[in-house]
């Protein structure tokens, strides 16, 4: 399995996201707990709200949030 490495800037940690997961959530903001995408939404607040519904005791600062690049077009790094 080829891994796509994304950097979550607010937590300053590397999170390994498999390429097929990254393409599933392309163009969306993903909420990550541990190394697992637990929710996704069009905005950061939507992704965090969905994640908090699954993990009600989790604090906002314990949920990493990243915006995944869209599938089409050129990736600017």
C-alpha positions in Angstrom: 0.0 0.0 0.0 1.4 3.4 -1.0 1.0 6.0 1.7 0.4 9.7 1.2 2.0 11.7 4.0 0.1 14.8 5.0 1.2 17.3 7.6 -1.3 18.6 10.2 0.0 22.0 10.9 -2.0 22.8 14.0 -0.6 19.7 15.8 2.8 19.8 14.1 2.8 16.1 13.7 2.9 13.8 10.6 -0.2 11.7 10.1 0.0 8.8 7.6 -3.1 8.7 5.4 -3.4 6.0 2.8 -3.9 7.3 -0.8 -7.3 5.7 -1.2 -8.6 7.4 2.0 -7.1 10.7 0.9 -8.9 10.4 -2.5 -12.2 9.6 -0.7 -12.1 12.8 1.2 -10.4 14.9 -1.5 -11.4 18.6 -1.3 -12.9 18.2 2.2 -11.7 19.0 5.6 -11.0 15.9 7.6 -11.1 15.4 11.4 -8.4 13.0 12.5 -8.2 11.2 15.9 -5.0 9.2 16.3 -4.2 8.1 12.7 -7.9 7.6 11.7 -10.1 10.0 9.8 -13.3 10.0 11.9 -15.3 12.8 10.1 -15.2 15.1 7.1 -17.0 18.2 6.1 -16.9 21.2 3.8 -15.6 23.4 6.6 -13.4 23.0 9.7 -16.3 23.6 12.1 -18.4 21.0 10.3 -15.7 18.4 10.5 -15.1 19.1 14.2 -18.9 19.0 15.0 -19.3 15.6 13.3 -16.2 14.2 15.1 -17.5 15.5 18.5 -20.8 13.7 17.9 -18.8 10.4 17.6 -16.5 11.3 20.5 -18.5 13.6 22.8 -15.8 13.6 25.6 -13.0 14.6 23.2 -11.7 18.1 23.5 -11.4 20.3 20.4 -7.6 20.5 20.7 -7.4 16.6 20.7 -8.9 16.5 17.2 -6.5 17.2 14.4 -8.0 18.9 11.3 -6.6 19.0 7.8 -7.9 20.0 4.4 -7.2 17.4 1.8 -6.3 18.6 -1.7 -8.9 18.1 -4.5 -8.5 15.1 -6.9 -8.2 17.1 -10.0 -5.8 19.9 -10.9 -2.3 20.6 -9.8 -1.2 20.2 -6.2 0.6 23.2 -4.9 2.9 22.3 -2.1 
